[in-house]
Amino acid sequence: MRVEPRQIDALFSDYDGNETPGCALAILQDGQIRYARGYGMADLSHDVPITTTTPFHVASLSKQFTVLAVLLLEEDGLLSLEDDIRKYLPELQDLGAIVSIRHILQNTSGLQDQWDLLNFSGNRYSLDLVTDVDVMALLRRQRCLNFPPGSQYLYSNSGFTLAAQIVERISGKTLRDFTTRRIFQPLGMTQTHFRDDHAEINKGEALGYQRTPEGRYRLSVTNFDHVGPTSLYTTVEDLAKWDANFYAPSVGSPALFERMMQRPRLPSGMDSWYAMALMMLSYRGLPVVEHTGSDAGYRADMLRFPEQHFSVFCLFNTIAPAAAFSRRIADLYLADIFPAPPRARFGRCDCTSFNATPFTLHRFQAQATGMVLELRGQKSSPGLNLQVLDESGVWTALMTDGQGRFLLPGSIDPLSIESGWDEPQRLVIRGEGKPDDVWDRLPEFALSAPVLERFAGRYWSEELDTSYAIEVRGDRLILTRSKFASEPLTPIAEGAFKSSLGVHRFLMRVEDGRASSMRLSTQWSHNIHFTLLQRDN
């Protein structure tokens, strides 16, 4: 279908100014760039505009290049995907089961996620430098897995850090050098590299930004000397060359890319939707290959329709729903091809009523992970307005179609209220090609100050090499840990608490009426153990 440039530009109108960060876009069809453009500014301090040659940090889009490096070594006969990772990384603990290279590339390893471990141990994301040494030191301390390897899918950045280390130890080259020589130079991707030195100068790069509640922009950049799961810098023009290699490989063989897209079969009998750093999904009835990226103030999306030889790359240097933009572009270009009608169009949530009326707060717990989601909202015509407590502790309005379907920030899968507008009991996040993510409402739960006293004390984690202090102040339980401001722990169930940031879940074990240990969990890291060192009297 013929699409006019003005139709594409209209989608990015909110990001196309001299005082806003923006996006680099490339639309590819049949091996050719159909449309490419930069919107907004790469550097607000120096009035540098975004172009199609602006280098962006693309976060987790990096993972597919780490995977390719491993698969090239397999084609060289230097490793097998079935190898135990400890064959190459013997310093890792014996976790009671073999974690293979295949497991870490397909996110079925059960490894706890490194970003959680770094946060728990006192690293302040984007403020404190993160190095490969830091991450490996934490991964060496881990004593248990989230689940037996190969039994489930769960996203874990840790596996791709280990994959990068395996590449370095087998090849004798850094991941940056190996991928530059074996992948980027042969493909002519001259503006692409793994950035392993946070202090190096990268001319013209897009700086990341985050918008404040007052509408101002602040820098939000990464602080990494760390590669594998992240830290690739590239441009949309270079990514067009990468996309061409998918269809007619000059780096890697066709068989290699078939293996890269092979979905693992889980013991449940279902195939995971996550292959090797590629999400094998569908959109409006057509198969798609996709991956997203999210770090600090950067958001990225690669959306590929392999049967139509059509791809979209959206690279943002601010927090934006990149995957949603890719789909809206596909809606235009492939309108005559889609076998299924489009979903109801999601628009911006009208939250004007939030300013005048108190919210009703509800907490929901995921059946699969035990994590807690906090929503507050108000019924309105023709539907419901909702806000969610995000990972930074800010209430964020959800986009809605006005009919009970919403988009969580950064998500492409709609959240639906399954039972009742006024007193919802269940939420379901339903994505094409994915199992339903079901969240049940938690009953109201509170503890009196005398009961809270039994949880107070100082706790130590051998896995994190750090301690947490928990004390009662008035009628609240307060957590204090290194480098972070003290924060309240909210009771959500018997012995279970949630932090104010919405990402930690604390489960206390009580013996003889007092807590004796604690387990800390997030969606990606389960049951990190703390022992009681000292009880507060």
C-alpha positions in Angstrom: 0.0 0.0 0.0 1.3 3.5 -0.8 2.1 5.5 2.3 2.9 9.2 2.2 5.8 10.6 4.3 3.4 13.0 6.0 1.4 10.0 7.3 4.6 8.7 9.0 5.7 12.1 10.2 2.3 12.7 11.8 2.9 9.7 14.1 6.0 11.3 15.5 4.7 14.9 15.8 5.2 14.9 19.6 8.9 14.1 19.2 9.7 16.3 16.2 10.9 19.6 17.7 14.0 21.6 18.7 13.3 21.2 22.4 12.5 17.5 22.7 14.4 14.3 22.4 13.1 12.1 19.6 13.5 9.1 17.4 15.6 7.7 14.5 13.4 5.6 12.2 14.0 3.2 9.3 11.3 1.4 7.3 12.6 -1.4 5.1 10.8 -3.5 2.5 12.3 -6.0 0.0 15.8 -5.1 1.0 15.4 -1.4 0.4 14.9 1.5 2.8 11.4 2.8 2.0 11.6 5.7 4.4 14.1 6.9 7.0 14.2 10.0 9.1 15.3 11.5 12.4 12.9 13.4 14.7 13.8 15.7 17.5 17.2 16.3 19.1 20.1 14.0 20.0 21.6 16.5 22.4 19.4 19.2 23.9 22.3 21.0 25.5 24.0 21.7 22.2 21.1 21.7 19.7 22.2 18.6 17.8 19.4 17.1 15.7 18.7 13.4 15.3 19.5 12.0 11.8 19.6 8.5 10.3 23.3 8.4 11.1 23.0 9.3 14.8 24.4 6.5 17.0 22.0 5.3 19.7 22.4 3.0 22.7 19.9 0.2 21.8 19.9 -1.7 25.1 18.6 -5.3 24.7 18.7 -5.2 20.9 22.4 -5.9 21.6 21.6 -9.4 22.7 21.0 -10.8 19.2 24.6 -9.8 18.2 26.0 -11.5 21.3 24.0 -14.6 20.3 25.4 -14.4 16.7 29.0 -14.3 18.1 28.3 -17.5 20.1 26.8 -19.2 17.1 29.7 -18.2 14.9 32.0 -19.9 17.4 29.8 -23.0 17.2 30.1 -23.0 13.4 33.9 -22.7 13.9 33.6 -25.9 15.9 34.9 -24.3 19.1 31.8 -24.9 21.3 28.5 -26.7 21.5 25.2 -25.1 22.6 24.8 -28.1 24.9 28.0 -27.4 26.8 27.7 -26.7 30.5 28.6 -23.0 30.9 30.9 -24.0 33.8 33.1 -25.7 31.2 34.2 -22.1 30.2 33.3 -20.3 33.4 34.5 -22.7 36.1 34.4 -20.0 38.8 30.6 -20.1 38.9 29.0 -22.1 41.7 27.6 -25.6 41.1 23.9 -24.7 41.2 22.7 -28.3 41.3 21.8 -28.6 37.7 23.6 -28.1 34.3 23.0 -24.7 32.8 23.8 -25.0 29.1 24.8 -22.3 26.6 21.5 -23.0 24.9 19.7 -22.2 28.2 21.3 -18.8 28.6 20.6 -17.8 25.0 17.0 -18.8 25.2 16.2 -17.3 28.6 15.4 -20.8 30.1 18.5 -20.9 32.4 16.7 -20.0 35.7 19.5 -17.5 36.5 18.6 -14.6 38.7 18.8 -11.3 36.8 21.9 -9.2 37.2 20.2 -5.9 37.3 18.1 -7.0 40.3 21.3 -8.3 42.0 23.1 -5.1 41.4 20.3 -3.0 42.8 19.9 -5.3 45.8 23.6 -5.1 46.5 23.7 -1.3 46.5 24.3 -0.2 42.9 22.3 2.9 41.9 21.4 2.3 38.3 22.9 4.9 35.9 24.6 6.7 38.8 27.2 4.1 39.8 29.5 2.6 37.2 28.7 -1.0 36.2 31.6 -3.1 34.9 31.9 -6.7 33.7 33.9 -7.4 36.8 31.1 -6.1 39.0 28.5 -8.3 37.4 30.6 -11.4 37.3 31.5 -11.0 41.0 27.8 -11.1 41.8 27.0 -14.0 39.5 29.8 -16.0 41.1 28.1 -15.6 44.5 24.8 -17.0 43.5 23.8 -20.2 45.2 20.4 -21.1 43.6 18.3 -20.8 40.5 14.8 -19.4 40.0 13.8 -22.8 38.5 15.4 -25.9 37.0 17.1 -25.1 33.7 14.9 -25.7 30.6 11.7 -25.9 32.6 10.4 -22.3 32.1 11.0 -19.1 30.2 12.1 -16.1 32.3 14.0 -13.1 31.0 17.5 -13.0 32.4 20.2 -10.5 31.4 22.7 -12.5 33.3 22.8 -15.2 30.7 24.0 -12.8 28.0 26.7 -11.5 30.2 27.9 -15.0 30.6 27.6 -15.6 26.9 29.8 -12.5 26.3 32.4 -13.9 28.7 32.4 -17.3 26.9 33.0 -15.5 23.6 36.0 -13.7 25.1 37.5 -16.8 26.7 37.2 -18.9 23.7 38.3 -16.3 21.1 40.8 -14.5 23.1 39.2 -11.2 22.0 36.9 -8.8 23.8 33.3 -9.0 22.6 33.7 -5.6 21.1 36.7 -6.7 19.0 35.2 -10.1 18.0 31.9 -8.6 16.8 33.6 -5.7 15.0 35.9 -8.1 13.1 33.4 -11.0 12.5 30.1 -9.1 12.1 30.1 -5.3 11.8 33.1 -4.8 9.4 32.0 -7.5 7.0 28.5 -6.1 6.9 29.7 -2.5 6.4 28.2 -1.5 9.8 30.8 1.2 10.3 28.9 3.1 13.0 28.2 0.1 15.2 30.2 -1.3 18.1 29.8 -2.6 21.6 30.7 0.2 23.9 32.9 -1.2 26.7 34.3 2.2 27.9 31.8 4.6 29.3 34.3 7.5 29.1 35.0 7.2 25.4 33.8 9.9 23.0 31.2 8.8 20.5 30.6 11.8 18.3 27.1 12.8 17.5 25.5 10.1 19.8 22.0 10.5 21.1 21.9 11.2 24.8 19.1 9.6 26.8 16.5 11.8 28.5 13.6 11.4 30.9 10.7 13.8 31.3 9.9 15.1 34.7 6.3 15.4 36.0 6.8 19.2 35.5 7.5 18.6 31.8 11.2 19.3 31.8 13.8 16.9 30.4 16.7 15.5 32.4 19.6 13.4 31.2 19.1 9.7 31.7 22.1 7.9 30.3 23.8 4.5 31.0 27.0 4.2 33.0 28.4 0.9 31.8 31.7 -0.7 31.1 29.7 -3.8 30.5 28.7 -5.6 27.3 26.7 -8.6 26.2 23.1 -8.0 27.2 23.4 -4.3 26.4 25.7 -1.5 25.4 25.5 -1.8 21.6 25.7 1.6 19.8 24.4 1.7 16.3 22.4 3.7 13.7 19.2 2.9 11.8 21.2 2.9 8.6 23.5 0.2 10.0 20.6 -1.8 11.2 19.2 -1.8 7.7 22.4 -3.7 6.7 21.8 -6.1 9.6 18.3 -6.7 8.4 19.5 -7.5 4.9 21.8 -10.1 6.3 18.8 -11.9 7.9 17.4 -12.6 4.4 20.6 -13.2 2.5 23.3 -14.0 5.1 26.9 -13.1 4.3 27.8 -13.3 8.0 26.6 -16.6 9.4 24.8 -19.3 7.4 21.0 -19.7 6.7 21.1 -22.7 9.1 22.5 -20.5 11.8 19.6 -18.0 11.6 17.2 -20.9 11.6 18.7 -22.1 14.9 18.5 -18.5 16.2 14.8 -18.5 15.6 14.0 -22.0 16.9 11.6 -21.8 19.9 12.4 -24.1 22.8 9.8 -26.7 23.8 9.0 -26.4 27.5 8.0 -29.4 29.7 4.4 -28.0 29.6 4.3 -29.0 25.9 4.2 -25.4 24.9 6.9 -23.7 22.8 8.4 -20.6 24.4 7.8 -17.4 22.4 11.4 -16.4 23.0 14.0 -18.0 20.8 17.6 -16.8 20.9 17.4 -13.1 21.6 14.5 -12.9 19.2 10.8 -12.8 20.2 8.7 -15.0 17.9 5.3 -13.4 18.0 2.4 -12.6 15.7 0.7 -9.3 14.9 -2.8 -9.1 13.3 -2.4 -12.7 12.1 1.1 -12.4 10.6 4.3 -13.9 12.1 6.7 -11.4 13.4 10.3 -11.5 14.7 11.0 -8.8 17.3 13.1 -7.5 20.1 12.8 -4.4 22.2 15.4 -2.5 24.2 15.0 -0.4 27.4 17.9 1.2 29.4 17.8 4.5 31.2 16.3 7.1 28.8 16.6 4.9 25.7 13.9 2.8 24.1 14.3 0.7 20.9 12.3 -1.7 18.8 13.1 -4.0 15.9 9.9 -5.4 14.3 10.3 -7.7 11.3 7.6 -9.4 9.2 9.7 -12.1 7.5 7.0 -13.4 5.1 6.5 -9.8 3.8 10.2 -8.9 3.9 9.2 -5.8 5.8 10.9 -4.4 8.9 10.8 -1.3 11.1 13.5 0.0 13.4 12.5 2.7 16.0 15.3 4.1 18.2 14.2 6.6 20.9 16.4 8.7 23.2 13.5 9.2 25.6 11.0 6.9 27.3 8.4 6.1 24.7 6.4 3.1 23.5 8.8 2.2 20.7 7.1 -1.2 19.9 3.7 0.5 19.6 5.1 3.0 17.0 6.5 0.1 15.0 3.1 -1.5 14.9 1.3 1.7 13.8 3.8 2.0 10.9 3.1 -1.6 10.0 -0.7 -0.8 10.1 -0.1 1.7 7.3 2.2 -0.2 5.1 0.6 -3.6 5.4 -3.0 -2.6 5.6 -3.9 -4.6 2.4 -2.1 -7.7 3.6 -3.2 -8.2 7.2 -5.7 -11.1 7.5 -7.0 -9.8 10.9 -8.5 -6.4 11.7 -6.5 -4.0 13.8 -7.1 -3.8 17.5 -9.0 -0.9 18.9 -6.8 2.1 18.7 -5.2 3.0 22.0 -5.2 6.7 22.7 -3.9 8.8 25.5 -5.7 8.4 28.8 -7.9 11.3 29.7 -6.9 11.8 33.4 -8.4 15.2 34.1 -10.8 13.7 36.6 -7.8 12.4 38.6 -7.1 15.9 39.7 -10.3 16.4 41.6 -11.3 13.0 43.0 -9.4 10.6 45.3 -8.4 7.3 43.7 -9.4 3.9 44.6 -6.2 1.8 45.1 -6.0 -1.9 44.4 -3.1 -4.3 44.4 -2.9 -7.4 42.1 -0.6 -10.3 42.4 0.7 -12.3 39.3 -0.2 -16.0 39.4 3.1 -16.9 37.7 5.6 -14.9 39.6 4.0 -13.6 42.8 4.9 -10.0 41.9 2.6 -7.2 42.9 1.1 -4.5 40.6 -0.6 -1.4 42.1 -3.3 0.4 40.2 -5.5 3.3 41.1 -8.3 4.7 39.0 -11.8 6.0 38.6 -14.7 5.1 36.4 -15.4 7.5 33.6 -17.3 7.6 30.3 -17.0 5.4 28.3 -14.7 3.3 30.4 -12.1 3.6 33.2 -9.1 5.8 33.8 -6.1 4.0 35.4 -2.7 4.9 36.7 0.0 2.4 37.7 2.8 2.8 40.2 5.9 2.4 38.0 9.4 1.2 38.9 10.6 4.8 39.8 7.8 5.2 42.3 5.7 7.5 40.1 2.1 7.1 39.2 1.8 6.9 35.4 -1.4 7.1 33.4 -2.2 4.2 31.2 -3.2 4.5 27.5 -6.7 3.2 27.0 -9.3 2.5 24.3 -12.1 3.5 26.7 -13.5 0.0 26.7 -11.6 -1.7 29.5 -8.3 -2.4 27.7 -5.1 -0.6 28.6 -1.4 -0.5 27.8 1.2 -0.6 30.6 4.1 1.8 30.0 6.4 0.3 27.5 4.1 -2.7 26.8 2.6 -3.9 23.5 0.2 -6.3 25.1 -3.2 -5.0 26.3 -4.3 -5.4 29.9 -8.0 -6.2 30.4 -10.2 -6.0 33.5 -11.9 -9.4 33.6 -14.4 -9.0 36.4 -16.1 -5.8 37.4 -15.5 -2.1 36.8 -15.9 -0.8 40.3 -14.3 -3.7 42.2 -12.1 -5.5 39.7 -10.9 -8.9 40.9 -8.7 -10.0 38.1 -6.5 -8.5 35.4 -5.3 -10.4 32.3 -2.4 -9.3 30.1 -2.9 -11.0 26.8 -0.4 -10.9 24.0 -0.3 -12.5 20.6 1.8 -15.7 20.7 2.2 -15.5 24.5 0.5 -17.3 27.4 -1.9 -15.1 29.4 -0.4 -13.2 32.3 -3.1 -13.4 35.0 -3.1 -11.1 38.1 -5.5 -11.7 41.0 -6.6 -8.9 43.4 -5.1 -9.0 46.8 -7.4 -8.4 49.8 -6.7 -5.4 52.0 -4.1 -6.3 54.5 -2.6 -4.3 57.4 -0.5 -5.0 60.5 -0.4 -3.1 63.8 2.8 -1.6 65.1 3.2 -4.3 67.8 3.0 -7.1 65.2 5.5 -5.2 63.0 8.1 -5.4 65.7 8.6 -9.1 65.1 10.1 -8.3 61.7 12.6 -5.6 62.8 16.3 -6.4 62.7 19.4 -6.4 60.6 19.6 -9.0 57.8 22.6 -10.3 55.9 22.8 -11.8 52.4 25.8 -13.9 51.5 24.8 -13.9 47.8 24.8 -10.1 47.7 27.5 -9.4 50.3 25.3 -6.8 51.9 23.0 -6.1 54.8 19.6 -4.5 55.2 18.2 -2.9 58.4 14.5 -3.0 59.1 12.9 -1.0 61.9 9.5 0.1 63.1 8.8 3.9 63.0 5.4 4.6 64.3 3.0 2.3 62.5 5.3 1.6 59.6 8.1 -0.8 58.8 11.1 1.0 57.3 13.9 -0.5 55.2 17.4 1.0 55.1 20.2 -0.2 52.8 23.5 1.2 51.5 23.3 4.2 49.2 19.5 4.4 49.1 17.1 6.5 51.1 15.1 4.7 53.7 11.7 3.5 52.4 8.6 2.0 53.9 7.6 -1.7 53.5 3.9 -2.2 52.8 2.3 -5.4 54.2 0.6 -7.2 51.3 0.0 -10.7 52.9 1.0 -12.7 55.9 4.7 -12.2 56.3 5.0 -10.5 52.9 5.9 -6.9 52.2 6.4 -4.7 49.2 8.7 -1.7 48.9 7.6 1.7 47.8 9.3 1.3 44.4 7.0 -1.5 43.4 9.8 -3.9 42.5 10.8 -5.7 45.6 8.8 -8.4 47.5 10.0 -9.4 51.0 8.9 -12.6 52.6 9.7 -13.1 56.2 10.1 -16.5 57.9 8.8 -16.3 61.5 9.9 -18.7 64.3 8.9 -18.4 67.9 6.9 -15.2 67.1 9.9 -13.4 65.5 11.4 -13.2 62.1 14.5 -15.4 61.6 15.2 -15.0 57.9 14.0 -13.1 54.9 13.6 -13.8 51.1 13.7 -11.1 48.6 12.1 -11.5 45.1 11.3 -9.6 42.0 9.7 -10.7 38.7 13.2 -11.8 37.4 14.9 -12.9 40.6 13.4 -15.2 43.1 14.1 -16.0 46.8 17.4 -14.3 47.5 18.2 -15.3 51.0 18.9 -13.1 54.0 19.7 -14.4 57.5 19.0 -12.4 60.7 22.2 -11.0 62.1 20.8 -8.8 64.9 17.3 -8.4 66.3 16.1 -4.9 67.2 14.7 -4.9 70.8 
